[in-house]
Amino acid sequence: MSETPPASGAIARAELAELAELFDRFSFAFDPLSADAKQAESLFNDRVRELYDKRVASAYEGVDFTGFVAHVRTACRAHLRANP
C-alpha cells in the first residue's frame, strides 16, 4: 500500500516519527556531546532543511527556515508526548 504524498508544506506522519526519533536522540541524550547525539542532530537538521527546501520555501514565502525549525521541534515534542 503506497502512502499519499503530503500536501505542500506538510510533514507526513512517517516523516514526523523519523524526525521525532532523531530529536529524542539528541535533545534528551544523557551525553549531548556523544557521537550518537551529534550524528542524530546533524541528520535531523539535514532532514528539516531538505523538507523546507522541497515543500515549504516555495509554497510559503512568509515562512522562514528558523520558524519552520521551531514548528518541527514543537511537533516532535508533541509526537514524543503522545507516543512515549
C-alpha positions as CSV (number, residue, x, y, z in Angstrom):
1,M,0.0,0.0,0.0
2,S,1.5,3.3,-1.0
3,E,1.3,6.4,1.1
4,T,-0.2,9.5,-0.5
5,P,2.4,12.3,-0.6
6,P,1.8,15.1,1.9
7,A,0.5,18.4,0.8
8,S,2.9,21.2,0.1
9,G,4.4,22.4,3.4
10,A,3.1,19.4,5.3
11,I,5.0,16.7,7.1
12,A,3.8,13.1,6.7
13,R,3.3,11.0,9.9
14,A,6.2,8.7,9.0
15,E,8.4,11.8,8.5
16,L,7.4,13.2,11.8
17,A,8.0,9.9,13.5
18,E,11.5,9.8,12.0
19,L,12.3,13.4,13.0
20,A,10.9,12.8,16.5
21,E,13.2,9.8,16.9
22,L,16.2,11.8,15.8
23,F,15.1,14.8,18.0
24,D,14.8,12.5,21.0
25,R,18.3,11.0,20.5
26,F,20.0,14.4,20.6
27,S,17.7,16.6,22.7
28,F,17.3,14.1,25.6
29,A,20.7,12.4,25.3
30,F,22.4,11.6,28.6
31,D,25.6,12.9,26.9
32,P,24.7,15.6,24.4
33,L,28.3,15.6,23.3
34,S,28.3,11.9,22.4
35,A,28.9,10.8,18.8
36,D,25.4,9.4,18.6
37,A,23.8,12.7,19.8
38,K,25.8,14.7,17.4
39,Q,25.0,12.4,14.5
40,A,21.3,12.5,15.3
41,E,21.3,16.3,15.5
42,S,23.1,16.5,12.1
43,L,20.7,14.1,10.5
44,F,17.7,16.0,12.0
45,N,19.0,19.3,10.7
46,D,19.7,17.9,7.2
47,R,16.2,16.3,7.0
48,V,14.5,19.5,8.2
49,R,16.4,21.6,5.7
50,E,15.5,19.1,2.9
51,L,11.8,19.3,3.8
52,Y,11.9,23.1,4.0
53,D,13.7,23.4,0.6
54,K,11.4,20.9,-1.1
55,R,8.0,21.8,0.3
56,V,7.9,25.0,2.3
57,A,10.2,27.6,0.9
58,S,8.5,28.0,-2.5
59,A,4.9,27.3,-1.3
60,Y,5.0,29.6,1.8
61,E,7.2,32.6,1.2
62,G,6.3,34.1,4.6
63,V,7.7,31.1,6.5
64,D,11.4,31.4,7.1
65,F,13.7,28.5,7.9
66,T,14.0,29.4,11.6
67,G,10.3,29.5,12.0
68,F,9.9,26.1,10.3
69,V,12.5,24.5,12.5
70,A,10.7,25.8,15.6
71,H,7.5,24.4,14.3
72,V,9.1,21.0,13.6
73,R,10.7,20.9,17.1
74,T,7.3,21.7,18.6
75,A,5.7,18.9,16.5
76,C,8.4,16.5,17.6
77,R,7.8,17.2,21.3
78,A,4.1,16.7,20.8
79,H,4.7,13.5,19.0
80,L,7.0,12.2,21.7
81,R,4.5,13.1,24.4
82,A,1.7,11.3,22.6
83,N,3.9,8.2,21.8
84,P,6.1,7.5,24.9
